[in-house]
């Protein structure tokens, strides 16, 4: 079963995305941690499309986010019609820099890659399709939805 | 996001409830703006669900500004999953993160 949400190039749309995702997480009984990881990853990807892919303020353009349960995984697919852009080719963030050298932004894709189990980009015709996968119940998750102490 | 401000001793405590996402980050930035003049600020993270990159941006602005003004900027009481976001972002050691608001207010920092 796949649920799909259509969004516009307006950053206020991410609020609706978040509520939609909360409903999905409630239905599927996802833990707070898995829910948080998905919320952050999808907000980052959606904002990238809205702000960089389409740009705000011009003609209305649409993109879709869909969620599918696939065995032990949740698969999220973000599909837009912006110019071809693979966000995974962005330079890695240097997380070892001290405070004075750390830029204040630029963490979005870094978070997506590290919060999800896999992220894949594909150019399908005129569309950019980013596919995110994460486990419904991570192997190291404790009863309360936190991390097992290792 | 819901933000409540209180004063405890020499500390300004901002209690945050909700999501530090794009919307929450804008609200936090507005709440922090008048407080980043030095002095001591602690953010209570007990009820924060997650932090997106926009949230980190707002927190980095706060930390950099407070550092420049010889102030203190402390994050307190975050859950394990939220702490994990800081570690992934490589900011777990950049921010001063403590277990309870009480410990900083009582002079533990």
gemmi code that builds the backbone of each chain (N, CA, C; Angstrom):
import gemmi

chains = {
    "A": [
        ("UNK", (0.841, -1.193, 0.000), (0.000, 0.000, 0.000), (0.881, 1.249, 0.000)),
        ("UNK", (0.592, 2.141, -0.920), (1.372, 3.380, -1.013), (0.467, 4.583, -0.749)),
        ("UNK", (0.962, 5.500, 0.054), (0.248, 6.759, 0.279), (1.065, 7.875, -0.347)),
        ("UNK", (0.380, 8.740, -1.081), (1.094, 9.795, -1.791), (0.534, 11.164, -1.440)),
        ("UNK", (1.437, 12.127, -1.271), (1.057, 13.503, -0.971), (1.665, 14.406, -2.038)),
        ("UNK", (0.843, 15.331, -2.544), (1.370, 16.275, -3.523), (1.662, 17.606, -2.832)),
        ("UNK", (2.795, 18.195, -3.144), (3.209, 19.451, -2.509), (3.565, 20.496, -3.562)),
        ("UNK", (3.522, 21.763, -3.127), (3.856, 22.887, -4.021), (5.185, 23.517, -3.616)),
        ("UNK", (5.690, 24.391, -4.487), (6.958, 25.059, -4.197), (6.762, 26.263, -3.262)),
        ("UNK", (6.434, 25.963, -2.035), (6.222, 26.976, -0.997), (6.663, 26.321, 0.307)),
        ("UNK", (7.613, 26.939, 1.005), (8.186, 26.236, 2.157), (7.185, 25.992, 3.292)),
        ("UNK", (6.066, 26.720, 3.277), (5.051, 26.458, 4.304), (4.423, 25.079, 4.135)),
        ("UNK", (4.612, 24.498, 2.949), (4.071, 23.173, 2.667), (4.668, 22.087, 3.562)),
        ("UNK", (5.866, 22.307, 4.100), (6.493, 21.246, 4.887), (5.739, 20.977, 6.190)),
        ("UNK", (4.940, 21.948, 6.622), (4.106, 21.747, 7.810), (3.066, 20.649, 7.524)),
        ("UNK", (2.443, 20.726, 6.347), (1.466, 19.712, 5.946), (2.129, 18.351, 5.771)),
        ("UNK", (3.329, 18.358, 5.230), (4.098, 17.124, 5.063), (4.327, 16.467, 6.426)),
        ("UNK", (4.695, 17.278, 7.399), (4.966, 16.772, 8.737), (3.713, 16.148, 9.376)),
        ("UNK", (2.564, 16.806, 9.197), (1.320, 16.269, 9.769), (0.921, 14.963, 9.087)),
        ("UNK", (1.094, 14.940, 7.787), (0.777, 13.730, 7.006), (1.655, 12.567, 7.462)),
        ("UNK", (2.930, 12.879, 7.674), (3.878, 11.861, 8.111), (3.557, 11.365, 9.526)),
        ("UNK", (3.110, 12.267, 10.374), (2.703, 11.878, 11.734), (1.532, 10.896, 11.687)),
        ("UNK", (0.582, 11.152, 10.797), (-0.574, 10.245, 10.681), (-0.121, 8.867, 10.211)),
        ("UNK", (0.777, 8.852, 9.228), (1.322, 7.578, 8.730), (2.040, 6.840, 9.871)),
        ("UNK", (2.835, 7.591, 10.629), (3.598, 6.978, 11.722), (2.669, 6.418, 12.791)),
        ("UNK", (1.557, 7.121, 13.054), (0.561, 6.623, 14.014), (-0.057, 5.324, 13.506)),
        ("UNK", (-0.475, 5.337, 12.232), (-1.105, 4.142, 11.630), (-0.179, 2.947, 11.697)),
        ("UNK", (1.105, 3.186, 11.431), (2.057, 2.072, 11.348), (2.751, 1.816, 12.677)),
        ("UNK", (2.373, 2.581, 13.685), (2.939, 2.402, 15.015), (4.482, 2.488, 15.005)),
        ("UNK", (4.999, 3.483, 14.313), (6.448, 3.672, 14.265), (6.930, 4.276, 15.589)),
        ("UNK", (8.132, 3.896, 16.013), (8.667, 4.410, 17.270), (9.000, 5.897, 17.116)),
        ("UNK", (9.105, 6.622, 18.245), (9.444, 8.052, 18.175), (10.737, 8.291, 17.395)),
        ("UNK", (11.680, 7.375, 17.545), (12.960, 7.558, 16.878), (12.854, 7.417, 15.360)),
        ("UNK", (12.158, 6.371, 14.897), (11.998, 6.150, 13.460), (11.188, 7.297, 12.855)),
        ("UNK", (10.161, 7.711, 13.605), (9.321, 8.818, 13.184), (10.161, 10.103, 13.037)),
        ("UNK", (10.982, 10.378, 14.016), (11.830, 11.580, 13.980), (12.809, 11.544, 12.818)),
        ("UNK", (13.410, 10.371, 12.595), (14.365, 10.233, 11.496), (13.686, 10.501, 10.149)),
        ("UNK", (12.485, 9.936, 9.978), (11.753, 10.140, 8.725), (11.317, 11.592, 8.571)),
        ("UNK", (10.852, 12.188, 9.662), (10.416, 13.583, 9.620), (11.550, 14.482, 9.148)),
        ("UNK", (12.711, 14.312, 9.760), (13.840, 15.182, 9.420), (14.297, 14.929, 7.984)),
        ("UNK", (14.454, 13.654, 7.626), (14.950, 13.330, 6.282), (14.018, 13.892, 5.207)),
        ("UNK", (12.703, 13.705, 5.401), (11.777, 14.161, 4.364), (11.646, 15.675, 4.328)),
        ("UNK", (11.752, 16.321, 5.491), (11.727, 17.788, 5.472), (12.929, 18.339, 4.708)),
        ("UNK", (14.086, 17.741, 4.946), (15.297, 18.219, 4.264), (15.157, 18.074, 2.744)),
        ("UNK", (14.691, 16.887, 2.318), (14.572, 16.639, 0.882), (13.522, 17.560, 0.266)),
        ("UNK", (12.375, 17.710, 0.944), (11.301, 18.559, 0.416), (11.762, 20.017, 0.324)),
        ("UNK", (12.445, 20.496, 1.348), (12.918, 21.889, 1.315), (13.941, 22.101, 0.204)),
        ("UNK", (14.761, 21.099, -0.036), (15.727, 21.199, -1.141), (15.010, 21.384, -2.470)),
        ("UNK", (13.936, 20.600, -2.659), (13.168, 20.713, -3.904), (12.526, 22.102, -3.986)),
        ("UNK", (11.896, 22.528, -2.887), (11.159, 23.797, -2.878), (12.098, 24.989, -3.077)),
        ("UNK", (13.182, 25.015, -2.328), (14.054, 26.195, -2.306), (15.065, 26.179, -3.463)),
        ("UNK", (15.683, 25.020, -3.703), (16.741, 24.965, -4.713), (16.276, 24.396, -6.052)),
        ("UNK", (15.463, 23.342, -6.003), (15.029, 22.706, -7.244), (14.090, 23.605, -8.031)),
        ("UNK", (12.977, 24.012, -7.398), (11.974, 24.840, -8.072), (12.204, 26.321, -7.826)),
        ("UNK", (12.551, 26.689, -6.609), (12.594, 28.100, -6.214), (11.192, 28.540, -5.848)),
        ("UNK", (11.114, 29.469, -4.912), (9.800, 29.947, -4.466), (9.428, 31.221, -5.220)),
        ("UNK", (8.149, 31.539, -5.208), (7.714, 32.841, -5.704), (7.284, 32.872, -7.166)),
        ("UNK", (7.753, 31.936, -7.979), (7.366, 31.942, -9.395), (6.070, 31.169, -9.609)),
        ("UNK", (5.950, 30.563, -10.781), (4.769, 29.764, -11.086), (4.698, 28.574, -10.124)),
        ("UNK", (3.470, 28.136, -9.842), (3.291, 26.995, -8.952), (3.772, 25.722, -9.634)),
        ("UNK", (4.599, 24.980, -8.925), (5.063, 23.690, -9.449), (4.859, 22.643, -8.362)),
        ("UNK", (4.645, 21.431, -8.813), (4.313, 20.364, -7.868), (5.373, 19.281, -7.802)),
        ("UNK", (5.400, 18.616, -6.670), (6.203, 17.400, -6.545), (5.470, 16.467, -5.592)),
        ("UNK", (5.860, 15.199, -5.576), (5.135, 14.243, -4.740), (6.078, 13.538, -3.756)),
        ("UNK", (5.483, 13.187, -2.624), (6.173, 12.348, -1.641), (5.293, 11.137, -1.437)),
        ("UNK", (5.867, 9.945, -1.537), (5.041, 8.763, -1.277), (5.721, 7.859, -0.260)),
        ("UNK", (4.898, 7.171, 0.497), (5.382, 6.269, 1.541), (4.823, 4.885, 1.297)),
        ("UNK", (5.683, 3.875, 1.377), (5.268, 2.489, 1.156), (5.928, 1.610, 2.211)),
        ("UNK", (5.170, 0.655, 2.728), (5.780, -0.337, 3.598), (6.301, -1.460, 2.717)),
        ("UNK", (7.563, -1.812, 2.944), (8.190, -2.831, 2.104), (8.905, -3.808, 3.026)),
        ("UNK", (8.219, -4.853, 3.455), (8.829, -5.790, 4.408), (9.179, -5.079, 5.699)),
        ("UNK", (10.445, -5.173, 6.095), (10.883, -4.546, 7.340), (11.180, -3.057, 7.182)),
        ("UNK", (10.965, -2.550, 5.975), (11.372, -1.170, 5.699), (10.209, -0.246, 5.369)),
        ("UNK", (10.435, 1.037, 5.637), (9.571, 2.084, 5.096), (10.337, 2.673, 3.921)),
        ("UNK", (9.669, 2.753, 2.776), (10.308, 3.380, 1.614), (9.612, 4.701, 1.324)),
        ("UNK", (10.387, 5.756, 1.241), (9.841, 7.076, 0.909), (10.441, 7.506, -0.420)),
        ("UNK", (9.580, 8.013, -1.298), (10.056, 8.430, -2.612), (9.650, 9.883, -2.842)),
        ("UNK", (10.616, 10.713, -3.193), (10.332, 12.118, -3.485), (10.620, 12.325, -4.961)),
        ("UNK", (9.598, 12.798, -5.686), (9.711, 12.895, -7.139), (9.370, 14.311, -7.595)),
        ("UNK", (10.334, 14.985, -8.235), (10.103, 16.360, -8.692), (10.498, 16.512, -10.151)),
        ("UNK", (10.107, 17.650, -10.743), (10.404, 17.899, -12.158), (11.397, 19.032, -12.355)),
        ("UNK", (12.232, 19.258, -11.352), (13.255, 20.296, -11.480), (14.371, 19.796, -12.405)),
        ("UNK", (15.336, 20.677, -12.703), (16.467, 20.244, -13.528), (17.178, 19.095, -12.821)),
        ("UNK", (17.833, 18.251, -13.604), (18.492, 17.076, -13.029), (19.465, 17.503, -11.932)),
        ("UNK", (19.292, 16.909, -10.760), (20.195, 17.222, -9.653), (20.263, 16.037, -8.702)),
        ("UNK", (21.460, 15.528, -8.523), (21.663, 14.423, -7.594), (22.251, 14.983, -6.301)),
        ("UNK", (21.428, 15.089, -5.246), (21.914, 15.707, -4.012), (23.008, 14.889, -3.341)),
        ("UNK", (23.106, 13.608, -3.727), (24.092, 12.745, -3.074), (25.521, 13.045, -3.536)),
        ("UNK", (25.640, 13.847, -4.603), (26.982, 14.190, -5.083), (27.550, 15.408, -4.343)),
        ("UNK", (26.757, 15.982, -3.457), (27.256, 17.141, -2.684), (28.437, 16.721, -1.813)),
        ("UNK", (29.375, 17.648, -1.631), (30.560, 17.361, -0.823), (30.158, 16.978, 0.597)),
        ("UNK", (30.909, 16.063, 1.176), (30.649, 15.658, 2.560), (30.877, 16.846, 3.494)),
        ("UNK", (30.079, 16.893, 4.556), (30.255, 17.938, 5.562), (31.417, 17.523, 6.470)),
        ("UNK", (32.317, 18.463, 6.757), (33.405, 18.161, 7.681), (32.910, 18.420, 9.109)),
        ("UNK", (32.517, 17.316, 9.780), (31.924, 17.472, 11.119), (33.001, 17.549, 12.207)),
        ("UNK", (34.275, 17.582, 11.805), (35.335, 17.620, 12.827), (35.847, 19.043, 13.074)),
        ("UNK", (35.345, 20.009, 12.295), (35.833, 21.381, 12.457), (35.403, 21.976, 13.801)),
        ("UNK", (36.249, 22.852, 14.391), (35.848, 23.523, 15.626), (34.782, 24.589, 15.347)),
        ("UNK", (34.142, 25.041, 16.410), (33.005, 25.972, 16.298), (33.279, 27.148, 15.369)),
        ("UNK", (34.438, 27.810, 15.525), (34.652, 29.032, 14.737), (34.741, 28.747, 13.243)),
        ("UNK", (35.072, 27.508, 12.882), (35.180, 27.181, 11.452), (33.944, 26.478, 10.903)),
        ("UNK", (33.034, 26.077, 11.794), (31.842, 25.370, 11.312), (30.878, 26.355, 10.688)),
        ("UNK", (30.426, 26.082, 9.449), (29.366, 26.919, 8.889), (28.072, 26.669, 9.659)),
        ("UNK", (27.140, 27.640, 9.638), (25.923, 27.456, 10.432), (24.906, 26.568, 9.733)),
        ("UNK", (25.070, 26.357, 8.433), (24.085, 25.539, 7.719), (24.728, 24.415, 6.926)),
        ("UNK", (23.980, 23.900, 5.947), (24.531, 22.924, 5.027), (24.484, 21.481, 5.501)),
        ("UNK", (23.728, 21.236, 6.569), (23.710, 19.892, 7.132), (22.634, 18.987, 6.546)),
        ("UNK", (21.717, 19.574, 5.765), (20.533, 18.840, 5.323), (20.797, 17.457, 4.745)),
        ("UNK", (21.528, 17.403, 3.638), (21.756, 16.120, 2.972), (22.591, 15.185, 3.846)),
        ("UNK", (23.513, 15.777, 4.595), (24.326, 14.979, 5.522), (23.414, 14.230, 6.511)),
        ("UNK", (22.416, 14.928, 7.036), (21.475, 14.278, 7.964), (20.697, 13.175, 7.249)),
        ("UNK", (20.201, 13.479, 6.048), (19.406, 12.492, 5.301), (20.202, 11.202, 5.129)),
        ("UNK", (21.446, 11.332, 4.665), (22.266, 10.148, 4.397), (22.515, 9.340, 5.670)),
        ("UNK", (22.679, 10.026, 6.785), (23.042, 9.331, 8.016), (21.854, 8.840, 8.829)),
        ("UNK", (20.670, 9.411, 8.591), (19.484, 8.977, 9.337), (18.802, 7.791, 8.662)),
        ("UNK", (18.983, 7.673, 7.333), (18.315, 6.614, 6.580), (19.264, 5.429, 6.386)),
        ("UNK", (18.682, 4.247, 6.153), (19.519, 3.077, 5.881), (20.064, 3.125, 4.462)),
        ("UNK", (19.276, 3.692, 3.529), (19.814, 3.873, 2.179), (19.121, 5.052, 1.512)),
        ("UNK", (19.846, 5.719, 0.631), (19.299, 6.832, -0.152), (19.807, 6.666, -1.575)),
        ("UNK", (18.887, 6.641, -2.540), (19.293, 6.457, -3.932), (18.664, 7.512, -4.819)),
        ("UNK", (19.466, 8.004, -5.747), (18.967, 8.994, -6.702), (18.849, 8.371, -8.079)),
        ("UNK", (17.779, 8.775, -8.769), (17.604, 8.315, -10.143), (16.950, 9.422, -10.970)),
        ("UNK", (17.439, 9.667, -12.180), (16.764, 10.568, -13.099), (15.852, 9.712, -13.951)),
        ("UNK", (14.521, 9.922, -13.799), (13.557, 9.125, -14.567), (12.866, 10.051, -15.552)),
        ("UNK", (13.293, 10.057, -16.796), (12.703, 10.966, -17.777), (12.966, 12.394, -17.348)),
        ("UNK", (11.898, 13.137, -17.104), (12.056, 14.540, -16.694), (12.030, 14.693, -15.184)),
        ("UNK", (12.070, 13.577, -14.455), (11.911, 13.668, -13.001), (13.169, 13.254, -12.239)),
        ("UNK", (13.379, 13.956, -11.118), (14.367, 13.518, -10.136), (13.631, 12.645, -9.138)),
        ("UNK", (14.106, 11.446, -8.902), (13.464, 10.573, -7.918), (14.491, 10.178, -6.864)),
        ("UNK", (14.208, 10.586, -5.635), (15.095, 10.235, -4.531), (14.366, 9.205, -3.671)),
        ("UNK", (14.974, 8.047, -3.472), (14.333, 6.975, -2.710), (15.067, 6.772, -1.390)),
        ("UNK", (14.318, 6.901, -0.299), (14.877, 6.756, 1.041), (14.308, 5.493, 1.665)),
        ("UNK", (15.165, 4.740, 2.349), (14.672, 3.553, 3.040), (15.156, 3.566, 4.475)),
        ("UNK", (14.251, 3.199, 5.387), (14.702, 3.007, 6.776), (13.930, 1.852, 7.398)),
        ("UNK", (14.575, 1.180, 8.331), (13.960, 0.047, 9.009), (12.799, 0.510, 9.881)),
        ("UNK", (11.723, -0.282, 9.877), (10.589, 0.039, 10.747), (10.967, -0.177, 12.197)),
        ("UNK", (11.768, -1.204, 12.445), (12.237, -1.472, 13.803), (13.738, -1.721, 13.754)),
        ("UNK", (14.536, -0.673, 13.994), (15.979, -0.830, 13.922), (16.473, -1.922, 14.866)),
        ("UNK", (17.521, -2.626, 14.445), (18.030, -3.775, 15.194), (18.491, -3.393, 16.600)),
        ("UNK", (19.003, -2.146, 16.745), (19.537, -1.757, 18.054), (18.510, -0.999, 18.886)),
        ("UNK", (17.227, -1.089, 18.487), (16.227, -0.306, 19.213), (15.747, -1.032, 20.457)),
        ("UNK", (15.614, -0.281, 21.537), (15.124, -0.852, 22.787), (13.607, -0.738, 22.834)),
        ("UNK", (13.021, -1.323, 23.868), (11.570, -1.317, 24.060), (10.988, 0.097, 23.958)),
        ("UNK", (11.650, 1.068, 24.570), (11.125, 2.438, 24.612), (11.382, 3.230, 23.341)),
        ("UNK", (11.988, 2.582, 22.323), (12.237, 3.288, 21.085), (13.549, 4.038, 21.074)),
        ("UNK", (14.396, 3.815, 22.068), (15.696, 4.481, 22.104), (16.776, 3.581, 21.548)),
        ("UNK", (18.005, 3.807, 21.950), (19.121, 3.016, 21.465), (19.575, 2.042, 22.541)),
        ("UNK", (19.860, 0.815, 22.120), (20.426, -0.144, 23.058), (21.824, 0.327, 23.442)),
        ("UNK", (22.153, 0.196, 24.699), (23.496, 0.590, 25.151), (24.454, -0.527, 24.802)),
        ("UNK", (25.494, -0.192, 24.041), (26.432, -1.247, 23.640), (27.814, -0.972, 24.208)),
    ],
    "B": [
        ("UNK", (5.961, 24.986, 17.389), (6.641, 24.696, 18.648), (6.177, 25.672, 19.716)),
        ("UNK", (6.187, 25.184, 20.950), (5.798, 26.018, 22.079), (7.080, 26.407, 22.819)),
        ("UNK", (7.246, 27.700, 23.075), (8.451, 28.168, 23.762), (8.040, 28.968, 24.993)),
        ("UNK", (8.535, 28.559, 26.167), (8.216, 29.287, 27.397), (9.505, 29.811, 27.997)),
        ("UNK", (9.491, 31.088, 28.352), (10.701, 31.706, 28.916), (10.531, 31.887, 30.417)),
        ("UNK", (11.575, 31.548, 31.175), (11.540, 31.828, 32.609), (12.929, 32.230, 33.049)),
        ("UNK", (13.030, 32.843, 34.219), (14.335, 33.211, 34.753), (14.568, 32.460, 36.037)),
        ("UNK", (15.723, 31.810, 36.110), (16.072, 31.055, 37.311), (17.475, 31.482, 37.716)),
        ("UNK", (17.563, 32.266, 38.780), (18.850, 32.822, 39.196), (19.369, 33.713, 38.085)),
        ("UNK", (20.613, 33.505, 37.670), (21.189, 34.348, 36.618), (20.920, 33.778, 35.227)),
        ("UNK", (20.156, 32.684, 35.165), (19.916, 32.018, 33.888), (18.556, 32.344, 33.291)),
        ("UNK", (18.539, 32.501, 31.975), (17.277, 32.540, 31.249), (17.049, 31.124, 30.723)),
        ("UNK", (15.897, 30.551, 31.074), (15.572, 29.190, 30.644), (14.483, 29.255, 29.570)),
        ("UNK", (14.777, 28.686, 28.386), (13.740, 28.558, 27.364), (13.329, 27.092, 27.326)),
        ("UNK", (12.063, 26.845, 27.625), (11.557, 25.473, 27.576), (10.889, 25.267, 26.219)),
        ("UNK", (11.379, 24.287, 25.478), (10.908, 24.043, 24.117), (10.040, 22.785, 24.078)),
        ("UNK", (8.896, 22.887, 23.426), (8.027, 21.711, 23.296), (7.649, 21.549, 21.833)),
        ("UNK", (7.986, 20.411, 21.243), (7.573, 20.141, 19.868), (8.720, 19.749, 18.971)),
        ("UNK", (8.677, 20.250, 17.736), (9.620, 19.834, 16.706), (10.529, 20.999, 16.337)),
        ("UNK", (11.822, 20.770, 16.379), (12.754, 21.809, 15.946), (13.010, 21.619, 14.448)),
        ("UNK", (11.934, 21.804, 13.693), (12.004, 21.684, 12.234), (12.039, 23.088, 11.635)),
        ("UNK", (11.723, 23.203, 10.356), (11.801, 24.499, 9.692), (10.936, 25.557, 10.383)),
        ("UNK", (9.709, 25.172, 10.733), (8.793, 26.106, 11.402), (9.279, 26.406, 12.815)),
        ("UNK", (9.626, 25.358, 13.546), (10.089, 25.517, 14.922), (11.366, 26.338, 14.998)),
        ("UNK", (12.246, 26.164, 14.017), (13.524, 26.885, 14.018), (13.301, 28.387, 13.869)),
        ("UNK", (12.346, 28.759, 13.033), (12.051, 30.187, 12.846), (11.517, 30.772, 14.153)),
        ("UNK", (10.705, 30.002, 14.859), (10.148, 30.466, 16.135), (11.255, 30.580, 17.186)),
        ("UNK", (12.144, 29.598, 17.187), (13.247, 29.638, 18.159), (14.174, 30.823, 17.886)),
        ("UNK", (14.477, 31.053, 16.611), (15.348, 32.185, 16.256), (14.769, 33.495, 16.761)),
        ("UNK", (13.462, 33.669, 16.580), (12.811, 34.905, 17.026), (12.866, 35.030, 18.550)),
        ("UNK", (12.687, 33.910, 19.238), (12.703, 33.934, 20.712), (14.114, 34.186, 21.239)),
        ("UNK", (15.121, 33.694, 20.513), (16.511, 33.828, 20.966), (17.067, 35.220, 20.720)),
        ("UNK", (16.615, 35.837, 19.637), (17.209, 37.091, 19.181), (17.489, 38.095, 20.304)),
        ("UNK", (16.504, 38.427, 21.153), (16.774, 39.429, 22.196), (17.641, 38.904, 23.337)),
        ("UNK", (17.910, 37.605, 23.343), (18.642, 37.010, 24.477), (20.128, 36.822, 24.197)),
        ("UNK", (20.543, 37.058, 22.962), (21.924, 36.713, 22.587), (22.897, 37.877, 22.802)),
        ("UNK", (22.796, 38.493, 23.939), (23.626, 39.673, 24.224), (24.647, 39.368, 25.316)),
        ("UNK", (25.048, 38.132, 25.439), (25.876, 37.718, 26.567), (24.932, 37.144, 27.611)),
        ("UNK", (25.358, 37.027, 28.842), (24.477, 36.444, 29.848), (24.402, 34.937, 29.684)),
        ("UNK", (23.462, 34.322, 30.376), (23.415, 32.867, 30.432), (22.069, 32.350, 29.949)),
        ("UNK", (22.118, 31.524, 28.918), (20.886, 30.987, 28.338), (20.965, 29.460, 28.332)),
        ("UNK", (19.919, 28.819, 28.829), (19.848, 27.366, 28.745), (18.532, 26.973, 28.076)),
        ("UNK", (18.612, 26.036, 27.140), (17.429, 25.549, 26.436), (17.057, 24.178, 26.978)),
        ("UNK", (15.815, 24.049, 27.442), (15.334, 22.772, 27.963), (14.774, 21.940, 26.803)),
        ("UNK", (15.463, 20.848, 26.481), (15.123, 20.004, 25.335), (14.241, 18.810, 25.695)),
        ("UNK", (13.778, 18.731, 26.935), (13.033, 17.541, 27.375), (11.941, 17.121, 26.391)),
        ("UNK", (11.167, 18.100, 25.903), (10.002, 17.783, 25.070), (10.247, 18.017, 23.579)),
        ("UNK", (11.518, 18.045, 23.179), (11.817, 18.193, 21.749), (11.839, 16.803, 21.110)),
        ("UNK", (11.135, 16.675, 19.985), (11.026, 15.364, 19.333), (12.202, 15.083, 18.394)),
        ("UNK", (12.610, 16.108, 17.642), (13.738, 15.931, 16.719), (14.267, 17.292, 16.285)),
        ("UNK", (15.446, 17.276, 15.659), (16.074, 18.514, 15.209), (16.480, 18.365, 13.747)),
        ("UNK", (15.958, 19.242, 12.889), (16.332, 19.241, 11.472), (17.462, 20.245, 11.246)),
        ("UNK", (17.951, 20.321, 10.009), (19.111, 21.192, 9.755), (18.780, 22.657, 10.030)),
        ("UNK", (17.524, 23.043, 9.784), (17.124, 24.422, 10.088), (17.210, 24.682, 11.595)),
        ("UNK", (16.896, 23.675, 12.389), (17.019, 23.786, 13.839), (18.466, 23.943, 14.261)),
        ("UNK", (19.340, 23.153, 13.642), (20.768, 23.274, 13.955), (21.290, 24.653, 13.579)),
        ("UNK", (20.767, 25.188, 12.470), (21.213, 26.511, 12.044), (20.862, 27.549, 13.117)),
        ("UNK", (19.635, 27.490, 13.618), (19.207, 28.438, 14.663), (20.062, 28.282, 15.919)),
        ("UNK", (20.371, 27.039, 16.266), (21.183, 26.793, 17.469), (22.621, 27.261, 17.271)),
        ("UNK", (23.164, 27.081, 16.064), (24.526, 27.527, 15.780), (24.625, 29.051, 15.850)),
        ("UNK", (23.598, 29.732, 15.335), (23.572, 31.197, 15.423), (23.604, 31.607, 16.896)),
        ("UNK", (22.794, 30.941, 17.699), (22.754, 31.238, 19.133), (24.096, 31.022, 19.804)),
        ("UNK", (24.695, 29.887, 19.529), (25.970, 29.558, 20.168), (27.075, 30.523, 19.730)),
        ("UNK", (27.140, 30.807, 18.428), (28.199, 31.691, 17.927), (28.042, 33.097, 18.507)),
        ("UNK", (26.814, 33.566, 18.548), (26.542, 34.915, 19.057), (26.879, 35.011, 20.547)),
        ("UNK", (26.457, 34.024, 21.290), (26.726, 34.034, 22.728), (28.223, 33.910, 23.011)),
        ("UNK", (28.906, 33.104, 22.220), (30.349, 32.950, 22.393), (31.055, 34.280, 22.111)),
        ("UNK", (30.631, 34.954, 21.043), (31.229, 36.249, 20.686), (30.987, 37.284, 21.791)),
        ("UNK", (29.864, 37.152, 22.485), (29.507, 38.128, 23.530), (29.887, 37.646, 24.930)),
        ("UNK", (30.773, 36.659, 25.015), (31.203, 36.112, 26.306), (30.028, 35.620, 27.160)),
        ("UNK", (28.980, 35.150, 26.488), (27.840, 34.624, 27.231), (27.897, 33.109, 27.307)),
        ("UNK", (26.894, 32.531, 27.934), (26.820, 31.073, 28.010), (25.585, 30.584, 27.276)),
        ("UNK", (25.718, 29.441, 26.612), (24.626, 28.887, 25.805), (24.660, 27.377, 25.996)),
        ("UNK", (23.693, 26.869, 26.753), (23.725, 25.466, 27.160), (22.435, 24.769, 26.726)),
        ("UNK", (22.553, 23.508, 26.322), (21.384, 22.692, 25.962), (21.227, 21.617, 27.025)),
        ("UNK", (20.002, 21.430, 27.503), (19.808, 20.496, 28.610), (18.709, 19.476, 28.345)),
        ("UNK", (18.888, 18.314, 28.946), (17.838, 17.294, 29.086), (17.300, 16.735, 27.774)),
        ("UNK", (18.186, 16.465, 26.799), (17.658, 15.907, 25.556), (17.569, 14.381, 25.625)),
        ("UNK", (16.567, 13.837, 24.917), (16.392, 12.386, 24.866), (17.521, 11.773, 24.041)),
        ("UNK", (17.642, 10.472, 24.163), (18.689, 9.744, 23.445), (18.588, 9.914, 21.921)),
        ("UNK", (17.385, 9.722, 21.329), (17.291, 9.906, 19.873), (17.654, 11.329, 19.434)),
        ("UNK", (17.295, 12.323, 20.251), (17.620, 13.704, 19.896), (19.128, 13.936, 20.001)),
        ("UNK", (19.724, 13.363, 21.048), (21.173, 13.465, 21.212), (21.889, 12.869, 19.985)),
        ("UNK", (21.305, 11.797, 19.452), (21.878, 11.140, 18.282), (21.923, 12.079, 17.072)),
        ("UNK", (20.904, 12.940, 16.933), (20.920, 13.919, 15.843), (22.148, 14.832, 15.968)),
        ("UNK", (22.467, 15.232, 17.184), (23.626, 16.108, 17.405), (24.918, 15.379, 17.053)),
        ("UNK", (24.987, 14.112, 17.404), (26.202, 13.352, 17.101), (26.358, 13.165, 15.589)),
        ("UNK", (25.254, 12.865, 14.902), (25.313, 12.706, 13.450), (25.744, 14.017, 12.791)),
        ("UNK", (25.228, 15.120, 13.311), (25.567, 16.430, 12.754), (26.994, 16.839, 13.116)),
        ("UNK", (27.635, 16.049, 13.986), (28.988, 16.397, 14.426), (28.976, 17.567, 15.384)),
        ("UNK", (27.849, 17.775, 16.060), (27.716, 18.933, 16.952), (27.580, 18.528, 18.422)),
        ("UNK", (27.709, 17.222, 18.675), (27.575, 16.729, 20.052), (28.630, 17.270, 20.981)),
        ("UNK", (29.796, 17.623, 20.417), (30.871, 18.186, 21.250), (31.045, 19.681, 21.045)),
        ("UNK", (30.350, 20.212, 20.044), (30.439, 21.658, 19.792), (29.572, 22.395, 20.813)),
        ("UNK", (28.397, 21.840, 21.096), (27.500, 22.441, 22.083), (27.809, 21.904, 23.475)),
        ("UNK", (27.542, 22.740, 24.474), (27.594, 22.273, 25.854), (26.239, 21.615, 26.124)),
        ("UNK", (26.248, 20.299, 26.340), (25.002, 19.557, 26.555), (25.036, 18.933, 27.940)),
        ("UNK", (24.030, 19.230, 28.761), (23.996, 18.700, 30.128), (22.715, 17.898, 30.351)),
        ("UNK", (22.713, 17.109, 31.428), (21.576, 16.211, 31.675), (20.319, 16.907, 32.186)),
        ("UNK", (20.498, 17.927, 33.020), (19.316, 18.596, 33.573), (19.490, 20.108, 33.587)),
        ("UNK", (18.376, 20.819, 33.484), (18.388, 22.283, 33.596), (18.862, 22.661, 35.000)),
        ("UNK", (18.387, 21.892, 35.977), (18.705, 22.189, 37.368), (20.216, 22.260, 37.613)),
        ("UNK", (20.964, 21.372, 36.957), (22.408, 21.338, 37.207), (23.093, 22.630, 36.770)),
        ("UNK", (22.648, 23.254, 35.695), (23.280, 24.522, 35.300), (22.788, 25.669, 36.166)),
        ("UNK", (21.494, 25.648, 36.472), (20.929, 26.732, 37.291), (21.568, 26.717, 38.684)),
        ("UNK", (21.849, 25.532, 39.191), (22.478, 25.412, 40.511), (23.975, 25.718, 40.489)),
        ("UNK", (24.492, 26.030, 39.318), (25.897, 26.439, 39.255), (26.868, 25.342, 38.900)),
        ("UNK", (26.344, 24.273, 38.292), (27.223, 23.164, 37.932), (28.052, 23.403, 36.677)),
        ("UNK", (27.765, 24.482, 35.941), (28.499, 24.692, 34.686), (29.529, 25.804, 34.842)),
    ],
}
model = gemmi.Model(1)
for chain_id, residues in chains.items():
    chain = gemmi.Chain(chain_id)
    for i, (resn, *xyz) in enumerate(residues, 1):
        res = gemmi.Residue()
        res.name, res.seqid = resn, gemmi.SeqId(i, " ")
        for name, pos in zip(("N", "CA", "C"), xyz):
            atom = gemmi.Atom()
            atom.name, atom.element = name, gemmi.Element(name[0])
            atom.pos, atom.b_iso = gemmi.Position(*pos), 0.0
            res.add_atom(atom)
        chain.add_residue(res)
    model.add_chain(chain)
structure = gemmi.Structure()
structure.add_model(model)
structure.setup_entities()
